Amino acid sequence: MILKKCWKVSLSLLLILVLVAQGFPAEKADTIHAEHPAYEFSFQNPNLPLEKRVDDLLSRLTLDEKVSLLHQYQPAIPRLGIKSFRTGTEALHGVSWLGEATVFPQATGLANTWNKSLIKEVGSAVGDEVRAFHKKYPEDVGLSVWAPVVDLQRDPRAGRNEEGYGEDPYLAGQISTAYSNGLKGSDSFYVKTIPTLKHFLGYNNEENRGASSSSLDPRNLNEYQMKSFEYAIESGAALSMMPAYNAINGKPANLSPLINDVVKDEWADDFFVVSDAGDISGLVNDHQYVDTYAEAAALSIKAGVDSFTDQDDNSEIVTGWVHDALDQGLLIESDIDKAIRNILTVRFRTGEFDGPELDPYASIDEDVINSEAHQRLALETAREQLVLLKNDQQALPLNKDGEEKVAVIGPLADQVFNDFYSGTLPYTVSTLDGVKEKVGGDRVDFSRGVDQIALQSKATGQYVTASPDGDMNLAANADEIGKNETFSLYDFGWDQYLLRSHANDKYVANKNGSHDVVNNETSPGRQENRPGTQDWFTYQNYNYEKQDDGSFALYNYQTGHWDTGLEGGRYVTVGEEAPHALTATKQSVTGDTEKFEQTVVVDGEAEAQKAAKDAETAIVVVGDQTMLNARETIDREDIILPPSQKELIEKVAAVNENTIVVLVSSYPMAMPEIENHPNVKSILYSAHGGQEEGNAIADALFGDYAPAGRLNQTWYESVDQLTDIMEYDIIKGERTYQYFEGEPLYPFGHGLTYTVFEYSNLRLNSHHIKDDGEVTVRADVTNTGSIASDEVTQLYVHDKKASVKRPIEELKGFERIHLEPGETKTITFTLPASELAFWDVSQDKYVVESGTFDIMVGRSSENLKLKGTLKVDGEKVAPRDLTKVTNAENYDDYSGVKIVEESQSGYEAIGEIDTGDWTAFKNVKFSKGISQLEVRVASNKGGGTIELRLNDPVSGKLAGTIDVPETGGLQDWETVTTKVKKLAGKHDVYLTFNGNFRLDTFRLK
């Protein structure tokens, strides 16, 4: 009896140890064993290891059931007690498209906080609200969230700039890891939500994104683009990933071998990959990569895509493609099993198979949505993301206790915009609201700074009138101009106009389908439909086209998500019969029914100048409209402020020498004239800050909070400082702060505050480490001013004598701290030698090279206060050996060529070659006996020649020329050999191209 009891105790302890090994806390494992209910199926037993549970469930699924689980909308399987599951809850900076939810600042603003612990809190709050919505709408709201976005913002023109964390892979990697950890939750096994990183890889342009290819050589690929994804995946913070729409080096991103070879095999453990919307069919329709959807589905699954997002909720269409692929032998069942195993492994961790008694997040309910705690967190985050760009003569903070008049001016002063991936704002606090609350409404004069107009139909001779309730069509039937006949005309530049009716202060919109023109929109933006979905179009934007006779026509085009350009564009017309309703029905201006005479009732600039002239301080609030100037599918045409806004600032500054500019923007703005204007004393920058935007701005303006955010991107003075938006080579193109040699408007990491910080006493625990070691860097920071403030201390490194071109400096650490006046804190950074590595193209691996590195600590990339040196005993990069087969893309330098796909099953080659292009291979040591050059080439029209030259691509010694034949296609490869002259010593080798062909590999024999 005693023996039997001891055996039971031993078994109990063994089960607890197994569960602890699987990530369960010991106390939770004990509880599970104590309950130990009878399970119909083994996969339902939480006492079993995760792998065994997945094995058991997978073994019980029919082939049809397995295939059904490949779609975004995974159906329930009642016979096994499995509920439905879906991916795709948007949670970029709050829960999106599900109704009112806490709206935090835009993602780019989250990164401007440079505060990892705060961003983890934000992620956790968003994860709580996802859980609450999931409980409310279990069929429509899944726990697989599509956030964060870690695409690097190397070009400020890119339409989705607002969604990312900046231009630096270390910063983006750290912020995305923090946000993902918050979304995932703190339990060692169960996850609150499933964070999904977007969009892998090289995605930073909107034009032609569904078919474009980003050319990424090995160093740009590994050192820059891959790095931002690596941190969150390798740490286990992110559990899923979404490939991009574009191609990478000619191969569509969701077919990239990097998904399996690097992400899954090297970085990730429990992990699945979900396609972007429509990206499987996009292989046929956009990339035209394959001819059938069955091929597209098969290639995607084999490449590592585990879940298909296509055809909305019409899953049978997509699963039909998979069945076709199985029938055609393009897939076998084990391919399906591999994908489903990845999905199920993570699904188990959501707790859905174990019930609420074990799931630590199951009790989260609607009370958390826009809770007081989340509102406080939204305000804190809106404050911390503020960046003080300029503050001459300590113009800020303003005195909130005086009696002087304050003018609040500008098109963004009295409104808060949400963006494409925002939730519905539960309330808004504009800058005007915040300032009035701070100093009292009687001290504030307000002007939107935009013209207030009336429109008179040329066809009826009557004025356009709007109804106070906004539900009726606008109509051209008023004899006189009154309140209901006036509109604020917002000019956001580049033919983007908005009309805001004074009848009810709402925007005029042309509704899709009916073409009715009504005034019922509180904010320009997309329309939410049922939970989890939304309308991909905006309806409020008009071209305000001046006609030859001086009248104006309103052209409404509905900006769409898919790459269709214009959707349903029509001119606004006036009905011939009473009540002469306005509709948008015509595609061209053919008569007077489309023409309107404009009457300026109030000159916006004159009104603004009057308010500014009578005030002690003029606060001008300007910026972008998130749905118009740039967004998903739309890149910016320029990086300047809308011209009308620049003019407004200059008009105000001309009459008020204490002008404060508040810029609310999704992206950097080129505005050197404003920065250098003597009467513009201060510039405060905010991303679109969510529901607490105005409170945060007012707190900073009037000194209740000292702004201390930092820029996550370089702000350029002009678009002329940028190369083509499709130039993805940041090294040769001198992109981002790492390689940009010009003078920026504001550097990466820049941000001022209301006090002064002194840096001192830089110390390294060692000045000499090995390539597998690390160094601890410490510095003291003292607040020598009279105002408490945060400080963001930044650590940068620079390789002083590298064998290849390295960054001017690289961010390798940052810490946001709070210091009271007179307080000193010691900042500690740990710098592993592995963070000093570069990708050695001659060896296809990371190398920590022996050398000396500058270790720099300071306030921004251009304001470095302390510098020390560190010697590293690493690898000495040997001369290149070209007698080994060398991949053509592993060059050290190049001119003109792009990297392209070698084959559907392979990696890269170089292509898009024009005569005169070349590639360089530096520091080559020639062995004795070399007499031949061997190349693997492909050509579909005429072939060409390759010249082997030494030390210069044009005038260097010609060692040999090889003829490239026409092989019949750009992926039909042939190996060709030619004799070369005797080679000796060390040289730089150039391959100079003539003709049109591709080169895969070469070697000297």
TAURRA-V608650 format. One record per residue. N is the residue number from 0. RES is the residue in one small letter. PSI is psi in radians with two decimals (NA if undefined). NEAR is the number of other ideal C-beta (glycine too) atoms within 10 Angstrom. Layout:
n=(N;N)
res=(RES;RES)
psi=(PSI;PSI)
near=(NEAR;NEAR)
This chain:
n=(0;1;2;3;4;5;6;7;8;9;10;11;12;13;14;15;16;17;18;19;20;21;22;23;24;25;26;27;28;29;30;31;32;33;34;35;36;37;38;39;40;41;42;43;44;45;46;47;48;49;50;51;52;53;54;55;56;57;58;59;60;61;62;63;64;65;66;67;68;69;70;71;72;73;74;75;76;77;78;79;80;81;82;83;84;85;86;87;88;89;90;91;92;93;94;95;96;97;98;99;100;101;102;103;104;105;106;107;108;109;110;111;112;113;114;115;116;117;118;119;120;121;122;123;124;125;126;127;128;129;130;131;132;133;134;135;136;137;138;139;140;141;142;143;144;145;146;147;148;149;150;151;152;153;154;155;156;157;158;159;160;161;162;163;164;165;166;167;168;169;170;171;172;173;174;175;176;177;178;179;180;181;182;183;184;185;186;187;188;189;190;191;192;193;194;195;196;197;198;199;200;201;202;203;204;205;206;207;208;209;210;211;212;213;214;215;216;217;218;219;220;221;222;223;224;225;226;227;228;229;230;231;232;233;234;235;236;237;238;239;240;241;242;243;244;245;246;247;248;249;250;251;252;253;254;255;256;257;258;259;260;261;262;263;264;265;266;267;268;269;270;271;272;273;274;275;276;277;278;279;280;281;282;283;284;285;286;287;288;289;290;291;292;293;294;295;296;297;298;299;300;301;302;303;304;305;306;307;308;309;310;311;312;313;314;315;316;317;318;319;320;321;322;323;324;325;326;327;328;329;330;331;332;333;334;335;336;337;338;339;340;341;342;343;344;345;346;347;348;349;350;351;352;353;354;355;356;357;358;359;360;361;362;363;364;365;366;367;368;369;370;371;372;373;374;375;376;377;378;379;380;381;382;383;384;385;386;387;388;389;390;391;392;393;394;395;396;397;398;399;400;401;402;403;404;405;406;407;408;409;410;411;412;413;414;415;416;417;418;419;420;421;422;423;424;425;426;427;428;429;430;431;432;433;434;435;436;437;438;439;440;441;442;443;444;445;446;447;448;449;450;451;452;453;454;455;456;457;458;459;460;461;462;463;464;465;466;467;468;469;470;471;472;473;474;475;476;477;478;479;480;481;482;483;484;485;486;487;488;489;490;491;492;493;494;495;496;497;498;499;500;501;502;503;504;505;506;507;508;509;510;511;512;513;514;515;516;517;518;519;520;521;522;523;524;525;526;527;528;529;530;531;532;533;534;535;536;537;538;539;540;541;542;543;544;545;546;547;548;549;550;551;552;553;554;555;556;557;558;559;560;561;562;563;564;565;566;567;568;569;570;571;572;573;574;575;576;577;578;579;580;581;582;583;584;585;586;587;588;589;590;591;592;593;594;595;596;597;598;599;600;601;602;603;604;605;606;607;608;609;610;611;612;613;614;615;616;617;618;619;620;621;622;623;624;625;626;627;628;629;630;631;632;633;634;635;636;637;638;639;640;641;642;643;644;645;646;647;648;649;650;651;652;653;654;655;656;657;658;659;660;661;662;663;664;665;666;667;668;669;670;671;672;673;674;675;676;677;678;679;680;681;682;683;684;685;686;687;688;689;690;691;692;693;694;695;696;697;698;699;700;701;702;703;704;705;706;707;708;709;710;711;712;713;714;715;716;717;718;719;720;721;722;723;724;725;726;727;728;729;730;731;732;733;734;735;736;737;738;739;740;741;742;743;744;745;746;747;748;749;750;751;752;753;754;755;756;757;758;759;760;761;762;763;764;765;766;767;768;769;770;771;772;773;774;775;776;777;778;779;780;781;782;783;784;785;786;787;788;789;790;791;792;793;794;795;796;797;798;799;800;801;802;803;804;805;806;807;808;809;810;811;812;813;814;815;816;817;818;819;820;821;822;823;824;825;826;827;828;829;830;831;832;833;834;835;836;837;838;839;840;841;842;843;844;845;846;847;848;849;850;851;852;853;854;855;856;857;858;859;860;861;862;863;864;865;866;867;868;869;870;871;872;873;874;875;876;877;878;879;880;881;882;883;884;885;886;887;888;889;890;891;892;893;894;895;896;897;898;899;900;901;902;903;904;905;906;907;908;909;910;911;912;913;914;915;916;917;918;919;920;921;922;923;924;925;926;927;928;929;930;931;932;933;934;935;936;937;938;939;940;941;942;943;944;945;946;947;948;949;950;951;952;953;954;955;956;957;958;959;960;961;962;963;964;965;966;967;968;969;970;971;972;973;974;975;976;977;978;979;980;981;982;983;984;985;986;987;988;989;990;991;992;993;994;995;996;997;998;999;1000;1001;1002;1003;1004)
res=(m;i;l;k;k;c;w;k;v;s;l;s;l;l;l;i;l;v;l;v;a;q;g;f;p;a;e;k;a;d;t;i;h;a;e;h;p;a;y;e;f;s;f;q;n;p;n;l;p;l;e;k;r;v;d;d;l;l;s;r;l;t;l;d;e;k;v;s;l;l;h;q;y;q;p;a;i;p;r;l;g;i;k;s;f;r;t;g;t;e;a;l;h;g;v;s;w;l;g;e;a;t;v;f;p;q;a;t;g;l;a;n;t;w;n;k;s;l;i;k;e;v;g;s;a;v;g;d;e;v;r;a;f;h;k;k;y;p;e;d;v;g;l;s;v;w;a;p;v;v;d;l;q;r;d;p;r;a;g;r;n;e;e;g;y;g;e;d;p;y;l;a;g;q;i;s;t;a;y;s;n;g;l;k;g;s;d;s;f;y;v;k;t;i;p;t;l;k;h;f;l;g;y;n;n;e;e;n;r;g;a;s;s;s;s;l;d;p;r;n;l;n;e;y;q;m;k;s;f;e;y;a;i;e;s;g;a;a;l;s;m;m;p;a;y;n;a;i;n;g;k;p;a;n;l;s;p;l;i;n;d;v;v;k;d;e;w;a;d;d;f;f;v;v;s;d;a;g;d;i;s;g;l;v;n;d;h;q;y;v;d;t;y;a;e;a;a;a;l;s;i;k;a;g;v;d;s;f;t;d;q;d;d;n;s;e;i;v;t;g;w;v;h;d;a;l;d;q;g;l;l;i;e;s;d;i;d;k;a;i;r;n;i;l;t;v;r;f;r;t;g;e;f;d;g;p;e;l;d;p;y;a;s;i;d;e;d;v;i;n;s;e;a;h;q;r;l;a;l;e;t;a;r;e;q;l;v;l;l;k;n;d;q;q;a;l;p;l;n;k;d;g;e;e;k;v;a;v;i;g;p;l;a;d;q;v;f;n;d;f;y;s;g;t;l;p;y;t;v;s;t;l;d;g;v;k;e;k;v;g;g;d;r;v;d;f;s;r;g;v;d;q;i;a;l;q;s;k;a;t;g;q;y;v;t;a;s;p;d;g;d;m;n;l;a;a;n;a;d;e;i;g;k;n;e;t;f;s;l;y;d;f;g;w;d;q;y;l;l;r;s;h;a;n;d;k;y;v;a;n;k;n;g;s;h;d;v;v;n;n;e;t;s;p;g;r;q;e;n;r;p;g;t;q;d;w;f;t;y;q;n;y;n;y;e;k;q;d;d;g;s;f;a;l;y;n;y;q;t;g;h;w;d;t;g;l;e;g;g;r;y;v;t;v;g;e;e;a;p;h;a;l;t;a;t;k;q;s;v;t;g;d;t;e;k;f;e;q;t;v;v;v;d;g;e;a;e;a;q;k;a;a;k;d;a;e;t;a;i;v;v;v;g;d;q;t;m;l;n;a;r;e;t;i;d;r;e;d;i;i;l;p;p;s;q;k;e;l;i;e;k;v;a;a;v;n;e;n;t;i;v;v;l;v;s;s;y;p;m;a;m;p;e;i;e;n;h;p;n;v;k;s;i;l;y;s;a;h;g;g;q;e;e;g;n;a;i;a;d;a;l;f;g;d;y;a;p;a;g;r;l;n;q;t;w;y;e;s;v;d;q;l;t;d;i;m;e;y;d;i;i;k;g;e;r;t;y;q;y;f;e;g;e;p;l;y;p;f;g;h;g;l;t;y;t;v;f;e;y;s;n;l;r;l;n;s;h;h;i;k;d;d;g;e;v;t;v;r;a;d;v;t;n;t;g;s;i;a;s;d;e;v;t;q;l;y;v;h;d;k;k;a;s;v;k;r;p;i;e;e;l;k;g;f;e;r;i;h;l;e;p;g;e;t;k;t;i;t;f;t;l;p;a;s;e;l;a;f;w;d;v;s;q;d;k;y;v;v;e;s;g;t;f;d;i;m;v;g;r;s;s;e;n;l;k;l;k;g;t;l;k;v;d;g;e;k;v;a;p;r;d;l;t;k;v;t;n;a;e;n;y;d;d;y;s;g;v;k;i;v;e;e;s;q;s;g;y;e;a;i;g;e;i;d;t;g;d;w;t;a;f;k;n;v;k;f;s;k;g;i;s;q;l;e;v;r;v;a;s;n;k;g;g;g;t;i;e;l;r;l;n;d;p;v;s;g;k;l;a;g;t;i;d;v;p;e;t;g;g;l;q;d;w;e;t;v;t;t;k;v;k;k;l;a;g;k;h;d;v;y;l;t;f;n;g;n;f;r;l;d;t;f;r;l;k)
psi=(-0.75;-0.70;-0.75;-0.73;-0.74;-0.67;-0.71;-0.74;-0.73;-0.72;-0.72;-0.81;-0.67;-0.74;-0.71;-0.75;-0.68;-0.77;-0.70;-0.69;-0.48;0.02;-0.03;2.39;2.61;-0.73;-0.58;-0.71;-0.68;-0.72;-0.75;-0.79;-0.66;-0.68;-0.86;1.16;2.96;2.31;2.36;-0.67;2.60;-0.59;-0.30;-0.16;1.89;-0.15;-0.32;2.66;2.60;-0.77;-0.69;-0.62;-0.77;-0.74;-0.78;-0.80;-0.74;-0.65;-0.37;-0.20;2.42;2.90;-0.74;-0.72;-0.69;-0.81;-0.64;-0.46;-0.02;-0.26;2.75;-0.73;1.64;2.11;2.83;2.67;1.49;-0.64;-0.38;0.08;0.45;2.24;2.93;2.80;2.51;2.68;2.83;0.40;2.16;2.29;0.84;-0.83;0.81;2.89;2.25;2.59;0.30;0.14;-2.89;2.29;2.85;2.20;1.94;2.98;2.73;2.75;-0.70;-0.56;-0.67;-0.72;-0.53;-0.20;-0.49;0.70;1.72;-0.73;-0.67;-0.77;-0.57;-0.71;-0.77;-0.82;-0.69;-0.72;-0.74;-0.73;-0.69;-0.76;-0.58;-0.79;-0.74;-0.77;-0.61;-0.69;-0.62;-0.72;1.23;-0.49;-0.45;-0.44;1.97;2.90;-0.02;1.87;2.44;1.38;2.69;2.99;2.17;0.25;2.34;2.34;1.19;-0.15;2.06;-0.11;-0.31;2.35;-0.52;0.47;-0.66;-0.37;-0.28;-3.13;0.32;-2.97;-0.09;2.26;-0.55;-0.84;-0.86;-0.70;-0.72;-0.74;-0.71;-0.61;-0.75;-0.82;-0.72;-0.74;-0.67;-0.78;-0.68;-0.59;3.02;-0.08;2.55;-0.30;-0.99;2.57;2.48;-0.89;3.03;1.76;2.36;2.03;2.38;2.62;2.11;1.80;2.74;0.74;1.83;0.55;2.57;-0.63;2.17;0.49;-0.50;-0.22;-0.17;2.81;2.33;2.09;1.96;1.89;2.93;-0.62;-0.79;-0.63;-0.92;-0.77;-0.48;-1.20;-0.77;-0.54;-0.70;-0.50;-0.54;-0.75;-0.88;-0.58;-0.85;-0.54;-0.23;0.10;-0.73;2.46;0.07;2.91;2.62;2.13;2.80;2.95;-0.62;3.02;2.73;1.98;0.76;-0.22;2.20;2.44;-0.59;0.09;0.13;2.30;-0.26;-0.45;-0.87;-0.83;-0.56;-1.02;-0.91;-0.70;-0.51;-0.68;-0.79;2.73;-1.72;2.06;2.46;2.80;2.28;2.40;2.73;2.87;2.19;0.20;-0.36;-0.89;-0.43;-0.41;-0.50;-0.87;-0.67;-1.02;-0.42;0.77;-0.61;2.95;-0.42;2.72;-0.49;-0.75;-0.72;-0.77;-0.75;-0.82;-0.65;-0.79;-0.78;-0.51;-0.16;0.12;2.13;-0.33;2.32;2.24;1.73;2.59;0.55;-2.23;0.24;1.19;-0.49;-0.47;-0.83;-0.75;-0.48;-0.67;-0.73;-0.74;-0.67;-0.73;-0.68;-0.76;-0.58;0.02;0.22;-0.39;2.71;2.90;-0.58;-0.48;-0.74;-0.75;-0.73;-0.77;-0.80;-0.64;-0.74;-0.74;-0.85;-0.64;-0.73;-0.61;-0.72;-0.58;-0.18;-0.17;0.03;-0.44;-0.10;-0.19;2.86;-0.37;-0.37;-0.45;1.99;-0.20;0.04;-0.40;-0.11;2.23;-2.94;-0.30;-0.42;-0.34;2.08;0.69;2.90;-0.66;-0.70;-0.58;-0.74;-0.70;-0.65;-0.70;-0.79;-0.74;-0.72;-0.60;-0.87;-0.36;-0.10;2.38;2.12;1.85;-0.61;2.49;1.25;2.46;0.50;0.77;-0.57;2.53;2.73;2.82;1.99;-0.18;0.05;-2.95;0.01;2.65;2.50;2.21;2.23;2.07;2.59;2.74;-0.34;0.09;-0.59;0.36;2.72;2.20;2.44;2.93;-2.99;-0.63;0.41;2.72;3.08;2.16;2.13;-0.46;2.88;2.52;1.91;2.97;-0.72;-0.78;-0.79;-0.73;-0.75;-0.72;-0.57;-0.74;-0.11;2.42;-0.46;-0.27;-0.07;2.20;2.39;2.43;2.33;-0.35;0.32;2.71;2.46;2.14;2.85;2.56;2.20;2.12;2.27;-0.43;-0.69;-0.29;0.14;2.83;2.58;2.25;2.63;2.63;2.54;-0.56;-0.25;0.03;-0.29;2.66;2.47;2.59;2.51;1.35;0.33;2.40;-0.45;2.88;2.05;-2.93;-0.75;-0.17;0.14;2.62;2.47;2.27;1.91;2.20;1.85;0.27;2.77;0.76;0.60;1.91;2.61;2.53;2.17;2.01;2.36;-0.15;-0.64;0.17;0.47;2.83;2.58;2.36;2.56;1.86;2.45;2.48;-1.13;-0.42;0.27;2.51;1.93;2.92;1.42;0.32;2.15;-0.46;2.44;2.38;-3.08;2.83;2.29;2.48;-2.24;2.87;2.34;-0.06;2.92;2.90;2.32;0.17;2.67;2.63;0.07;-0.14;2.35;2.49;2.30;1.54;2.09;2.31;2.96;-0.52;0.15;-0.14;3.14;2.62;2.55;2.00;2.04;2.12;2.40;1.92;2.14;2.88;-0.91;2.75;1.02;-0.06;-1.73;2.47;1.90;0.58;2.32;2.66;2.51;2.30;2.82;2.27;2.50;-0.48;2.68;2.45;0.39;0.91;2.60;2.26;2.90;1.74;-0.33;2.60;-0.09;2.83;1.96;-0.15;-2.90;-0.32;-0.28;0.03;2.52;2.35;2.39;2.33;2.11;1.90;-0.74;2.19;1.98;-0.74;-0.69;-0.71;-0.73;-0.75;-0.68;-0.79;-0.72;-0.67;-0.55;0.02;2.69;-0.71;2.44;2.11;2.01;2.09;2.00;3.05;-2.82;2.81;2.07;-0.39;-0.02;-1.06;-0.67;2.57;-3.01;2.26;-0.13;2.02;2.72;2.50;-0.53;3.03;0.23;2.89;2.63;2.26;-0.64;-0.55;-0.70;-0.77;-0.69;-0.80;-0.77;-0.64;-0.74;-0.79;-0.43;-0.41;-0.07;1.97;0.11;1.10;2.27;2.19;2.22;2.01;2.09;1.93;2.62;-0.10;2.91;2.58;2.39;1.93;0.99;-0.56;-0.60;-0.76;-0.68;-0.01;2.20;-0.45;-0.17;1.72;-0.59;2.61;2.10;2.19;2.37;2.39;2.92;2.03;0.13;-2.83;-0.45;0.29;-0.89;-0.64;-0.75;-0.79;-0.78;-0.68;-0.72;-0.73;-0.62;0.27;0.12;-0.16;2.38;1.98;2.47;0.28;2.92;2.61;2.38;0.07;2.73;2.33;2.06;2.75;-0.46;2.68;-0.34;-0.28;-0.02;2.59;-3.07;2.51;-0.41;0.06;1.77;-0.04;1.75;-0.33;-1.01;-0.58;-0.02;0.94;2.67;2.98;-0.37;-0.56;-0.10;2.15;-0.13;-3.02;1.94;2.87;-0.86;2.35;2.84;2.33;0.00;2.53;2.31;3.05;-2.97;0.14;-3.07;2.34;2.39;2.41;2.42;2.90;0.88;2.29;2.45;2.39;-0.25;2.51;0.17;1.97;2.89;2.95;-0.13;0.21;-2.92;2.81;2.48;2.19;2.23;2.58;2.63;2.39;2.25;2.33;1.80;0.04;-2.88;0.10;2.32;2.48;2.82;2.74;2.41;1.84;2.30;2.40;2.18;2.70;2.74;2.26;2.00;-0.50;1.20;2.77;-0.20;2.94;2.14;2.88;2.63;-0.72;2.74;2.31;2.27;0.17;2.65;2.67;2.24;2.17;2.81;2.32;2.23;2.83;2.29;-0.12;2.52;2.37;2.59;2.20;2.36;2.23;2.47;2.10;1.81;2.53;-0.48;-0.43;-0.11;0.07;2.73;2.84;2.02;1.90;-0.38;-0.34;-0.06;0.84;2.89;2.48;2.29;1.91;2.47;2.41;-2.99;2.33;2.40;2.32;2.04;2.39;2.37;-2.76;-0.35;3.11;-0.31;0.17;1.22;2.07;-0.55;2.54;2.37;3.11;2.63;2.20;2.42;2.20;1.75;-2.54;2.45;2.04;2.08;2.79;2.63;2.50;1.77;0.13;-0.28;2.66;2.16;2.23;2.33;-0.51;-0.13;0.79;2.90;-0.41;2.90;2.93;2.08;-0.62;2.77;2.77;2.34;3.06;2.36;-0.79;2.95;-0.52;-0.02;-2.98;-2.05;2.87;-3.10;2.52;-2.78;0.71;2.34;2.75;2.27;-0.26;2.77;2.83;2.64;2.50;1.89;2.70;0.99;2.26;2.16;2.32;2.82;2.62;0.11;2.24;-0.11;2.61;2.20;2.28;2.61;2.01;2.85;2.49;2.52;0.02;1.62;-0.29;-2.50;-2.66;2.72;2.18;2.33;1.95;2.70;2.24;-0.22;2.42;-0.32;-0.92;-0.04;2.79;2.24;1.97;-0.28;2.74;2.36;2.38;2.28;2.06;2.87;2.05;-0.20;-0.15;2.79;-0.06;0.37;1.74;2.44;2.58;2.22;2.49;2.55;2.81;2.59;2.80;2.81;2.29;2.46;2.74;-2.83;2.36;2.82;2.27;2.30;2.37;1.97;2.31;2.50;2.19;-2.80;1.94;-3.08;2.63;2.19;-1.04;2.89;2.87;2.74;2.29;NA)
near=(5;6;7;8;9;10;10;10;10;10;11;15;12;11;17;20;12;16;23;17;10;18;15;22;14;11;10;20;23;17;15;20;18;8;11;12;9;6;12;9;15;15;23;19;18;26;19;19;12;16;12;15;23;22;16;15;22;17;11;15;19;10;13;9;16;19;25;21;23;23;23;22;21;24;17;13;17;8;9;15;12;23;13;14;22;22;25;20;28;20;26;26;35;31;32;25;23;28;14;14;26;27;30;30;31;32;30;27;30;28;31;28;29;29;27;17;10;20;28;21;19;26;32;21;23;31;30;26;26;31;24;21;27;23;16;15;16;15;14;18;22;25;26;26;28;26;30;34;26;33;25;29;27;27;26;23;21;25;22;29;29;29;26;31;29;30;29;30;24;19;24;26;23;22;33;31;27;26;34;31;22;26;30;25;18;12;17;11;20;21;25;26;29;28;29;27;27;24;27;26;25;27;26;27;20;22;14;13;24;21;16;19;23;26;24;22;25;17;22;23;23;22;20;25;25;20;17;28;27;18;23;28;28;16;13;16;23;28;26;26;28;25;28;24;25;23;25;28;26;22;24;28;28;30;24;24;15;23;23;16;12;17;24;20;10;12;19;20;10;17;21;26;26;25;27;22;21;19;26;26;19;24;24;17;14;21;23;10;20;17;10;15;22;21;19;29;31;23;23;29;22;17;20;25;30;27;27;29;22;23;21;13;12;12;21;12;13;25;21;16;25;28;17;17;26;19;10;12;8;19;22;11;11;7;16;22;15;16;25;25;17;22;23;26;18;19;23;22;22;23;22;17;22;19;12;11;11;17;20;17;21;18;9;20;12;12;9;19;22;23;16;7;13;24;16;11;20;27;21;19;25;30;25;24;31;29;26;20;22;20;18;12;8;9;16;24;19;22;13;17;6;12;10;12;17;26;29;29;31;30;26;27;24;18;24;22;23;24;26;24;25;27;29;18;22;17;11;19;22;21;28;24;21;22;28;19;14;21;22;12;11;9;17;18;18;19;25;25;30;24;20;18;22;21;27;20;25;20;18;20;11;18;23;29;27;28;17;15;12;20;10;16;19;29;22;25;17;19;10;9;16;13;12;19;25;23;25;20;23;27;20;21;20;14;14;20;20;24;23;24;26;19;20;17;14;20;25;26;26;27;18;16;6;11;19;18;28;24;28;18;20;13;18;23;25;21;14;16;10;10;16;20;14;19;16;18;18;27;27;25;25;25;16;18;16;10;13;6;9;9;19;20;20;24;23;22;20;22;23;19;18;15;16;13;11;11;15;16;15;21;22;24;27;25;19;9;6;9;15;22;18;28;19;26;15;17;10;9;17;10;10;16;21;26;23;25;15;16;14;12;14;14;13;25;18;14;19;27;22;15;23;26;13;13;23;15;23;31;29;31;28;25;26;28;27;25;26;23;23;25;27;19;20;18;19;24;12;15;23;17;23;23;13;19;29;17;14;26;27;17;19;29;21;14;18;26;13;19;28;25;28;27;25;28;22;28;25;24;27;22;25;14;14;24;16;10;18;9;16;26;21;24;26;25;27;30;31;26;29;29;28;27;32;29;24;28;30;27;23;28;28;19;15;14;24;23;28;28;30;27;26;28;30;28;23;21;17;13;15;8;17;20;14;9;19;15;16;30;21;24;19;16;17;17;22;24;26;24;16;21;7;12;11;20;21;24;17;26;28;24;23;22;24;20;19;12;21;12;19;11;12;16;13;17;12;12;13;13;22;13;17;11;16;15;21;12;24;14;22;15;22;18;24;13;17;10;15;16;20;24;24;22;22;28;24;26;21;18;20;13;10;15;19;19;13;23;21;15;20;22;22;20;20;22;17;19;18;13;20;11;13;11;13;13;17;11;19;12;19;13;21;15;19;12;15;26;19;20;20;21;21;22;13;11;11;14;19;22;21;16;18;14;25;15;23;21;22;19;21;19;26;17;14;19;17;18;13;16;12;21;14;21;15;19;16;10;17;12;13;21;14;22;15;10;11;20;19;24;27;21;23;20;16;21;15;14;24;21;28;24;23;26;14;13;10;13;17;26;27;28;25;15;24;13;12;12;18;22;26;19;21;18;16;22;14;20;11;7;10;18;13;13;23;15;22;19;25;25;24;15;11;11;19;20;15;25;18;24;22;17;12;13;20;10;8;18;12;13;21;17;16;21;12;24;14;17;18;11;12;19;19;14;20;15;11;17;12;16;11;18;12;10;22;10;8;11;20;18;25;24;24;22;24;17;17;19;26;28;25;24;19;24;17;23;12)
